[in-house]
Amino acid sequence: VQPVYLLKGGDPFLQSFFIEHVARTFFGTEPVDKTLMLPDDMKGKEIISQLTISDLFAAKKLFILRNPNQVKGKPGADLLAYCRSPMENHVLILVHDDWTARSSFFTKLETITDLVDVQTPFLQDMKKWANYLFKERGKSVHAGLVDILVNIAGDSVAHLDNE
């Protein structure tokens, strides 16, 4: 598990899937301490404070920050500094729905974080997701059935998962 990830893309299923996978891997059997931070609800200074506070027991913490580009000014610079040198026992997942977003802020983030594409996959990748979801449920299916399922519900991974 890396200390900082940048998720770009608007597929809520893939965002949630990735975050839950990181949480399971990072925490193992320990209780999950996950904090969602939204710049609309918190000041940038509060967000940086949350990220940099360390408790006496060095407990593991997972932070999810949506729309990190909304953290402006000094807190924005502090966020970039944090991403360059994150705290031990903390994992930060930055989530931005717009894959095409281009700014100097994102250019800097992309060079110092692990970028994860969470946009809705193309048709060929939907077939891979369908096969993966069947395998996760311990099912084996004919390729023709996968094709039919993708044609019926393949507009998002969430719909495939529900079918």
Backbone as CSV, one residue per row, in Angstrom:
resi,resn,N_x,N_y,N_z,CA_x,CA_y,CA_z,C_x,C_y,C_z
1,VAL,0.857,-1.180,0.000,0.000,0.000,0.000,0.899,1.238,0.000
2,GLN,0.599,2.137,-0.933,1.342,3.395,-1.029,0.735,4.419,-0.060
3,PRO,1.505,5.417,0.358,0.959,6.399,1.298,-0.006,7.406,0.671
4,VAL,0.093,7.633,-0.660,-0.784,8.612,-1.307,-1.186,8.104,-2.689
5,TYR,-2.483,8.185,-2.976,-3.023,7.831,-4.293,-3.848,9.001,-4.812
6,LEU,-3.859,9.147,-6.135,-4.738,10.108,-6.790,-5.665,9.324,-7.702
7,LEU,-6.960,9.319,-7.373,-7.959,8.657,-8.208,-8.571,9.710,-9.119
8,LYS,-8.480,9.477,-10.426,-9.092,10.402,-11.387,-10.079,9.630,-12.240
9,GLY,-11.303,10.130,-12.281,-12.365,9.495,-13.045,-13.628,9.457,-12.212
10,GLY,-14.758,9.439,-12.887,-16.027,9.601,-12.191,-16.830,8.344,-11.948
11,ASP,-16.227,7.155,-12.001,-17.002,5.935,-11.768,-17.057,5.661,-10.266
12,PRO,-18.209,5.905,-9.614,-18.306,5.739,-8.162,-18.018,4.308,-7.704
13,PHE,-18.406,3.314,-8.516,-18.141,1.928,-8.142,-16.639,1.687,-8.061
14,LEU,-15.894,2.127,-9.074,-14.450,1.905,-9.084,-13.755,2.697,-7.982
15,GLN,-14.234,3.903,-7.704,-13.669,4.679,-6.600,-13.838,3.919,-5.286
16,SER,-15.052,3.476,-5.027,-15.351,2.743,-3.798,-14.594,1.418,-3.743
17,PHE,-14.555,0.710,-4.868,-13.855,-0.570,-4.959,-12.390,-0.390,-4.579
18,PHE,-11.739,0.622,-5.132,-10.326,0.859,-4.849,-10.114,1.232,-3.383
19,ILE,-10.930,2.142,-2.879,-10.789,2.586,-1.489,-10.974,1.414,-0.530
20,GLU,-11.980,0.579,-0.772,-12.215,-0.573,0.107,-11.071,-1.579,0.028
21,HIS,-10.513,-1.773,-1.159,-9.375,-2.688,-1.319,-8.163,-2.172,-0.527
22,VAL,-7.884,-0.879,-0.634,-6.772,-0.291,0.118,-7.031,-0.427,1.618
23,ALA,-8.256,-0.159,2.060,-8.589,-0.256,3.487,-8.376,-1.679,4.003
24,ARG,-8.862,-2.683,3.256,-8.677,-4.082,3.681,-7.199,-4.443,3.766
25,THR,-6.430,-4.015,2.778,-5.008,-4.341,2.746,-4.253,-3.592,3.838
26,PHE,-4.542,-2.326,4.015,-3.830,-1.473,4.966,-4.133,-1.843,6.414
27,PHE,-5.406,-2.062,6.730,-5.791,-2.321,8.109,-5.766,-3.798,8.479
28,GLY,-5.894,-4.690,7.507,-5.931,-6.117,7.820,-7.078,-6.419,8.760
29,THR,-6.754,-6.990,9.916,-7.786,-7.354,10.891,-8.048,-6.242,11.916
30,GLU,-7.272,-5.167,11.846,-7.462,-4.047,12.772,-8.735,-3.276,12.410
31,PRO,-9.294,-2.543,13.368,-10.462,-1.707,13.050,-10.082,-0.632,12.025
32,VAL,-11.008,-0.334,11.141,-10.764,0.645,10.082,-11.052,2.050,10.610
33,ASP,-10.078,2.944,10.461,-10.241,4.352,10.828,-10.170,5.156,9.533
34,LYS,-11.351,5.456,8.986,-11.446,6.105,7.678,-12.144,7.450,7.848
35,THR,-11.545,8.506,7.279,-12.094,9.851,7.380,-12.289,10.432,5.987
36,LEU,-13.513,10.862,5.690,-13.816,11.525,4.428,-13.748,13.030,4.658
37,MET,-12.975,13.712,3.803,-12.840,15.163,3.929,-13.312,15.822,2.635
38,LEU,-14.169,16.825,2.782,-14.715,17.551,1.635,-14.373,19.031,1.781
39,PRO,-13.643,19.606,0.817,-13.296,21.030,0.914,-14.513,21.952,0.995
40,ASP,-15.670,21.497,0.522,-16.887,22.304,0.650,-17.316,22.443,2.107
41,ASP,-16.987,21.431,2.919,-17.414,21.401,4.316,-16.316,21.785,5.304
42,MET,-15.063,21.752,4.859,-13.930,22.009,5.752,-13.016,23.058,5.125
43,LYS,-12.397,23.847,5.956,-11.393,24.788,5.467,-10.112,24.006,5.162
44,GLY,-9.323,24.546,4.258,-8.064,23.902,3.891,-7.162,23.665,5.084
45,LYS,-7.144,24.624,6.007,-6.313,24.510,7.208,-6.751,23.312,8.061
46,GLU,-8.069,23.099,8.163,-8.602,21.953,8.917,-8.174,20.632,8.276
47,ILE,-8.214,20.588,6.944,-7.836,19.376,6.219,-6.373,19.041,6.493
48,ILE,-5.505,20.030,6.394,-4.077,19.809,6.639,-3.860,19.393,8.086
49,SER,-4.580,20.013,9.003,-4.474,19.651,10.418,-4.855,18.186,10.637
50,GLN,-5.960,17.742,10.031,-6.389,16.342,10.145,-5.299,15.388,9.655
51,LEU,-4.693,15.741,8.518,-3.673,14.874,7.919,-2.409,14.782,8.760
52,THR,-2.063,15.860,9.428,-0.761,15.914,10.100,-0.808,15.622,11.592
53,ILE,-1.988,15.464,12.151,-2.086,15.125,13.573,-1.721,13.655,13.752
54,SER,-0.850,13.417,14.711,-0.439,12.047,15.017,-0.766,11.770,16.476
55,ASP,-1.340,10.604,16.733,-1.648,10.286,18.121,-0.487,9.529,18.763
56,LEU,-0.576,9.366,20.058,0.478,8.739,20.841,0.748,7.300,20.418
57,PHE,-0.284,6.613,19.954,-0.152,5.195,19.639,0.156,4.940,18.168
58,ALA,0.348,5.989,17.397,0.654,5.880,15.960,-0.343,4.966,15.251
59,ALA,-1.627,5.203,15.521,-2.682,4.388,14.917,-2.740,4.635,13.411
60,LYS,-3.098,3.596,12.676,-3.252,3.709,11.229,-4.521,4.496,10.916
61,LYS,-4.412,5.357,9.903,-5.568,6.151,9.492,-5.618,6.224,7.977
62,LEU,-6.830,6.173,7.445,-7.067,6.316,6.013,-7.895,7.577,5.806
63,PHE,-7.381,8.484,4.989,-8.074,9.733,4.678,-8.477,9.729,3.215
64,ILE,-9.700,10.140,2.945,-10.183,10.303,1.578,-10.513,11.784,1.421
65,LEU,-9.844,12.432,0.471,-10.080,13.848,0.206,-10.642,13.990,-1.197
66,ARG,-11.895,14.402,-1.275,-12.535,14.625,-2.577,-12.226,16.042,-3.061
67,ASN,-12.076,16.185,-4.367,-11.821,17.483,-5.002,-10.650,18.232,-4.365
68,PRO,-9.470,17.629,-4.377,-8.319,18.266,-3.725,-7.941,19.608,-4.350
69,ASN,-8.342,19.842,-5.592,-8.033,21.108,-6.257,-8.753,22.294,-5.621
70,GLN,-9.741,22.025,-4.769,-10.455,23.101,-4.086,-9.712,23.587,-2.842
71,VAL,-8.644,22.893,-2.472,-7.810,23.347,-1.361,-6.834,24.363,-1.957
72,LYS,-7.051,25.622,-1.659,-6.325,26.722,-2.314,-5.358,27.422,-1.359
73,GLY,-4.464,28.205,-1.950,-3.548,29.035,-1.179,-2.514,28.219,-0.431
74,LYS,-2.162,28.687,0.767,-1.149,28.005,1.575,-1.550,26.569,1.896
75,PRO,-2.818,26.294,2.259,-3.192,24.892,2.494,-2.982,24.008,1.255
76,GLY,-3.194,24.552,0.055,-2.941,23.791,-1.171,-1.471,23.445,-1.307
77,ALA,-0.610,24.410,-1.015,0.840,24.162,-1.039,1.219,23.160,0.048
78,ASP,0.580,23.274,1.225,0.838,22.325,2.314,0.391,20.915,1.933
79,LEU,-0.711,20.817,1.188,-1.189,19.509,0.734,-0.165,18.872,-0.208
80,LEU,0.369,19.644,-1.136,1.406,19.125,-2.034,2.640,18.696,-1.241
81,ALA,3.021,19.492,-0.244,4.168,19.144,0.603,3.893,17.849,1.361
82,TYR,2.668,17.701,1.864,2.302,16.467,2.565,2.415,15.266,1.624
83,CYS,1.947,15.418,0.400,2.001,14.317,-0.568,3.445,13.921,-0.878
84,ARG,4.352,14.891,-0.849,5.772,14.592,-1.082,6.378,13.846,0.105
85,SER,5.882,14.153,1.291,6.450,13.567,2.501,5.322,13.197,3.468
86,PRO,4.555,12.131,3.144,3.392,11.771,3.968,3.795,11.176,5.316
87,MET,2.855,11.214,6.232,3.088,10.656,7.562,3.032,9.135,7.518
88,GLU,3.876,8.546,8.324,3.874,7.097,8.461,2.555,6.679,9.123
89,ASN,2.033,5.546,8.752,0.772,5.000,9.271,-0.468,5.746,8.787
90,HIS,-0.309,6.674,7.843,-1.449,7.352,7.231,-1.453,7.041,5.741
91,VAL,-2.641,6.818,5.198,-2.813,6.692,3.752,-3.801,7.773,3.337
92,LEU,-3.446,8.495,2.282,-4.299,9.557,1.754,-4.716,9.182,0.342
93,ILE,-6.026,9.169,0.108,-6.555,8.922,-1.231,-7.262,10.197,-1.683
94,LEU,-6.703,10.810,-2.721,-7.275,12.021,-3.309,-8.197,11.586,-4.433
95,VAL,-9.417,12.098,-4.466,-10.403,11.676,-5.466,-10.869,12.890,-6.262
96,HIS,-10.731,12.779,-7.589,-11.231,13.837,-8.473,-11.996,13.175,-9.609
97,ASP,-13.260,13.560,-9.783,-14.141,12.902,-10.749,-13.791,13.177,-12.207
98,ASP,-13.151,14.296,-12.484,-12.897,14.688,-13.871,-11.527,14.205,-14.330
99,TRP,-11.524,13.143,-15.154,-10.280,12.570,-15.656,-9.506,13.579,-16.499
100,THR,-10.203,14.456,-17.184,-9.551,15.376,-18.116,-9.019,16.638,-17.441
101,ALA,-9.218,16.776,-16.138,-8.780,17.986,-15.434,-7.280,18.190,-15.615
102,ARG,-6.932,19.361,-16.078,-5.532,19.718,-16.278,-5.291,21.065,-15.603
103,SER,-4.372,21.074,-14.697,-3.949,22.309,-14.050,-2.554,22.060,-13.499
104,SER,-1.877,23.116,-13.111,-0.535,22.922,-12.552,-0.621,22.110,-11.259
105,PHE,-1.726,22.280,-10.516,-1.917,21.525,-9.279,-1.946,20.024,-9.568
106,PHE,-2.752,19.612,-10.559,-2.842,18.188,-10.888,-1.555,17.668,-11.519
107,THR,-0.891,18.497,-12.305,0.387,18.083,-12.892,1.383,17.757,-11.783
108,LYS,1.435,18.605,-10.762,2.330,18.351,-9.624,1.897,17.099,-8.872
109,LEU,0.592,16.974,-8.610,0.091,15.792,-7.896,0.425,14.504,-8.636
110,GLU,0.254,14.514,-9.951,0.486,13.305,-10.743,1.945,12.877,-10.722
111,THR,2.864,13.814,-10.491,4.281,13.438,-10.447,4.697,12.904,-9.083
112,ILE,3.933,13.202,-8.030,4.344,12.777,-6.687,3.423,11.732,-6.066
113,THR,2.354,11.355,-6.763,1.429,10.350,-6.224,1.294,9.197,-7.204
114,ASP,0.676,8.123,-6.751,0.315,7.022,-7.642,-1.048,7.342,-8.243
115,LEU,-1.085,7.527,-9.564,-2.318,7.866,-10.277,-3.086,6.591,-10.604
116,VAL,-4.380,6.587,-10.272,-5.243,5.442,-10.544,-6.424,5.928,-11.379
117,ASP,-6.621,5.292,-12.525,-7.708,5.632,-13.445,-8.989,4.946,-12.969
118,VAL,-9.973,5.740,-12.568,-11.253,5.184,-12.126,-12.395,5.730,-12.975
119,GLN,-12.122,5.918,-14.261,-13.212,6.274,-15.171,-13.857,4.981,-15.655
120,THR,-15.104,5.063,-16.070,-15.827,3.884,-16.542,-15.050,3.250,-17.690
121,PRO,-14.778,1.944,-17.593,-13.967,1.272,-18.615,-14.668,1.201,-19.973
122,PHE,-13.850,1.019,-21.021,-14.375,0.782,-22.359,-14.936,-0.634,-22.430
123,LEU,-15.656,-0.947,-23.499,-16.358,-2.219,-23.658,-15.460,-3.430,-23.410
124,GLN,-14.279,-3.472,-24.015,-13.397,-4.631,-23.853,-13.015,-4.840,-22.389
125,ASP,-12.774,-3.747,-21.682,-12.435,-3.858,-20.269,-13.646,-4.236,-19.425
126,MET,-14.845,-3.892,-19.877,-16.066,-4.304,-19.169,-16.163,-5.831,-19.147
127,LYS,-15.758,-6.466,-20.219,-15.766,-7.936,-20.256,-14.803,-8.491,-19.209
128,LYS,-13.653,-7.852,-19.074,-12.690,-8.284,-18.052,-13.285,-8.107,-16.658
129,TRP,-13.976,-6.985,-16.443,-14.615,-6.755,-15.151,-15.710,-7.788,-14.888
130,ALA,-16.496,-8.107,-15.901,-17.550,-9.115,-15.733,-16.931,-10.449,-15.332
131,ASN,-15.869,-10.849,-16.010,-15.188,-12.102,-15.665,-14.634,-12.053,-14.244
132,TYR,-14.057,-10.920,-13.868,-13.525,-10.760,-12.521,-14.636,-10.890,-11.474
133,LEU,-15.765,-10.229,-11.712,-16.872,-10.270,-10.754,-17.441,-11.677,-10.616
134,PHE,-17.529,-12.410,-11.730,-17.970,-13.808,-11.646,-16.976,-14.631,-10.836
135,LYS,-15.701,-14.436,-11.090,-14.662,-15.194,-10.386,-14.699,-14.906,-8.889
136,GLU,-14.919,-13.631,-8.524,-15.017,-13.246,-7.116,-16.159,-13.971,-6.410
137,ARG,-17.194,-14.297,-7.153,-18.352,-14.991,-6.583,-18.238,-16.507,-6.726
138,GLY,-17.091,-16.965,-7.220,-16.870,-18.399,-7.359,-17.662,-19.027,-8.490
139,LYS,-17.992,-18.255,-9.503,-18.792,-18.755,-10.630,-17.924,-18.834,-11.880
140,SER,-18.188,-19.839,-12.702,-17.551,-19.879,-14.020,-18.672,-19.821,-15.051
141,VAL,-18.479,-18.981,-16.062,-19.526,-18.768,-17.055,-18.936,-18.828,-18.455
142,HIS,-19.787,-19.109,-19.400,-19.402,-19.164,-20.807,-19.161,-17.740,-21.322
143,ALA,-18.202,-17.586,-22.228,-17.861,-16.266,-22.779,-19.065,-15.601,-23.439
144,GLY,-19.939,-16.403,-24.045,-21.134,-15.846,-24.683,-22.046,-15.168,-23.679
145,LEU,-22.154,-15.751,-22.483,-22.973,-15.156,-21.432,-22.373,-13.826,-20.971
146,VAL,-21.049,-13.779,-20.879,-20.378,-12.532,-20.506,-20.691,-11.449,-21.534
147,ASP,-20.636,-11.801,-22.818,-20.951,-10.838,-23.883,-22.377,-10.314,-23.750
148,ILE,-23.321,-11.222,-23.491,-24.724,-10.824,-23.341,-24.887,-9.895,-22.139
149,LEU,-24.274,-10.267,-21.029,-24.372,-9.459,-19.815,-23.785,-8.058,-20.035
150,VAL,-22.647,-7.987,-20.694,-22.022,-6.688,-20.959,-22.902,-5.853,-21.885
151,ASN,-23.540,-6.493,-22.858,-24.437,-5.756,-23.755,-25.668,-5.229,-23.029
152,ILE,-26.148,-5.989,-22.045,-27.345,-5.590,-21.302,-27.021,-4.543,-20.234
153,ALA,-25.971,-4.785,-19.460,-25.711,-3.951,-18.279,-24.312,-3.351,-18.274
154,GLY,-23.680,-3.270,-19.420,-22.284,-2.864,-19.465,-22.006,-1.387,-19.552
155,ASP,-22.976,-0.549,-19.177,-22.693,0.885,-19.225,-21.936,1.362,-17.992
156,SER,-21.887,0.522,-16.941,-21.072,0.835,-15.767,-20.729,-0.463,-15.040
157,VAL,-19.633,-0.423,-14.303,-19.220,-1.598,-13.539,-20.231,-1.872,-12.430
158,ALA,-20.839,-0.839,-11.887,-21.851,-1.021,-10.842,-23.034,-1.825,-11.365
159,HIS,-23.482,-1.538,-12.588,-24.591,-2.305,-13.165,-24.186,-3.754,-13.391
160,LEU,-22.960,-3.971,-13.859,-22.478,-5.348,-14.022,-22.484,-6.069,-12.680
161,ASP,-22.014,-5.399,-11.657,-21.943,-6.003,-10.334,-23.330,-6.364,-9.818
162,ASN,-24.316,-5.527,-10.096,-25.685,-5.798,-9.648,-26.325,-6.963,-10.388
163,GLU,-25.928,-7.173,-11.637,-26.504,-8.268,-12.415,-25.911,-9.572,-11.959
